[in-house]
Amino acid sequence: MSDSEIKYLADKVFVHRWPHDTPMWGDSIKKQIDDCINKKLEKKQITVRGKIVQIENFEFNSLKKIGISVPFFKDECVMIFEAQFGEFFAHAHITTKSGNFLDVFNRLISWRQREVTNN
């Protein structure tokens, strides 16, 4: 795993339409997001590269308002961001609870500083 690409498994991911003044998602998009991400019980593959976050087979770009944290009293890393996928706008919440959550946190912080904040 190089610094230019971060891959990890997320225990929980929730993606929803945001902001509310953006185009509505059709039923088929909602179903795809629910089936492949929101309601999928298995861990979800996350790939972060450049200015793109890929969750399973969905590629999110135009990233904004990226928050990365380790919540108090929890052994997990959480990343939240606004983005676009295709013509749709979304807010994504990604949580990983694996034993390497601090490594994931540190790599995501470095990525955000390198790829998002300074460009």
Phi, psi and omega in degrees: 000119181267169178293337182279348178219131178243124178237134176201168179257133179258139178282326185216133176221137175226124180238132178217163181293132180197142353288168186290346179268014177264165182305141178296150174273136175288166181301324182291322177293314178303316181294317179299313180297315179297312184293319186271337186231291191300317185255004179287124184282330180288164176296149182254137179282126177245131175231125180244122181209128182059233180254032182231138170242124178253127176245113188054240182258010180260128181256123181253130179228189184052047185293138177217159173048058183273119176246134179229126184211164168242104183298147177306138173065017179232142176265072181202162176240136181236133172238131178232138179203161170259145182199181177234141171227119188061230180265004185256152180251145186211163172238128182240140176238119183237125181237130174237133182244012184293167181299340180259026184299328178289323175296316178300314179304309181299319180292322178293320178298314179298317178300312182300317180295319184284313190263330189252308186291320186269004181242000000 
